[in-house]
Amino acid sequence: MAVAFVDECSVQVTAGRGGDGSSSLHSEPFKPRGGPDGGNGGAGGAVIFEVSGGVHDLSWLADHPHQEAAAGRPGRSSRRDGAAGNDLVVAVPDGTVVFDEQGLIADLVGDGARAVIARGGRGGRGVSALAGPKNRVPRVAESGEEGEVKRIRVELRTVADVGLVGLPNAGKSTLLSRLTAATPKIADYPFTTLTPNLGVASVADERFVVADVPGLIEGAHEGRGLGHRFLRHIVRCRALVLAVDLSDADPPSDLEVLLSELGSFDPELPGRPSVIVGTKADLVDDPGAAVEALGPGAFAVSALSGEGMETLRSRLGRLAAEAALGAPERTSHVVLRPGRPRFTVSRRDGGPWRVRGSGVERWVQETDPDDEGQVEVLQRRLRREGVFRRLLALGARSGDDVEISGQVFVYVPDEDDG
């Protein structure tokens, strides 16, 4: 059974949680005060996307929409740190683009290109690392941080040297089959090609990749006929072959529609190095006159009879070489964003306000709620961190419940919070 080509999908990625620090206290005969010896937790694994030449579409990701990295191991006694969780490396095809709710994360081009999609959580410190002059025997170790969880959209934008572009049934797939060893589906009905087909052509010792892009129709740039899904593959092509069916009723008009759609989607596309090719020359009485109407430099071919195919192959070789010299080197693009916010505040259905953040949660865990002095220190820390001001800005009122790391407090604002 043939596997469907997939060029976009949604995936949930979950990085590994950091391991908890250990609260172990050293204990052995004749050493009643051995002191804290709990080790640190290991960092959680990250989710990484990496381009692999053996992957050609996103079908595997579409079938496995939940990707989760390993968690870090907890710290242990005798100052032994927990092992870090293994990163999860997901193989993706060349030309993969990744988005989250904030926008672009990475645009991966070239074998081996990689990007961290979700970062693992930091491991918690053990009591041996927390011990100091002011607190020689910490009661509580740090918990590990949660790893990032993201819902991402993944797209494939085909990377090729030359793209065959035209209206439906312009003969692009047949041209690809004659130029390369590719075996695309060929039929006489519109939209035979629904996914890009790739092949490798050669002229002398030079090889170049040719892509057969699904046919475009008028209004494709607005999404008609799956236009956006088809057009995005053309963006990666360094040079274009504008294929026009000479047996159609009005080939010049077809060419005009094609150029208009390319320009409407991306104004830079019509300016790419290109060649106009009149296809199906065997179906018209005077191919020379028909192709002359398409403009200077256009020429006719027939993939069925072989007429003009060697000329086309030579022209494409030169076109690919010229486009490669004039185009900037293909490189990946990874967006660097600020780290996670120090804390977040949320509320659901009138319930308690929930404050989340590695720092504020750690402070609560380290505080003994029965010790008034420690509670006062915690309140000062939360105020300096801006937690109270944030609660007030979001509409919290005196007497509201505030939950931090499982502990519930009563919010009592004072003048400094304003």
Secondary structure, 3 states (H helix, E strand, C coil): CCCCCCCEEEEEEECCCCCCCCCCECCECCECCCCECCCCCCCCCCEEEEECCCCCCCHHHHHCCEEECCCCCCCECCCECCCCCCCEEEEECCCEEEEECCEEEEEECCCCCEEEEECCCCCCCCHHHHCCCCCCCCCCCCCCCCCCEEEEEEEECCCCCEEEEECCCCCHHHHHHHHCCCCCCCCCCCCCCCCCEEEEEEECCEEEEEEECCCCCCCHHHCHHHHHHHHHHHCCCCEEEEEEECCCCCHHHHHHHHHHHHHHHCCCHHHCCEEEEEECHHHCCCHHHHHHCCCCCCEECCCCCCCCHHHHHHHHHHHHHHHHHHCCCCCCEECCCCCCCCCEEECCCCCCEEEECHHHHHHHHHCCCCCHHHHHHHHHHHHHHCHHHHHHHCCCCCCCEEEECCEEEECCCCHHHC
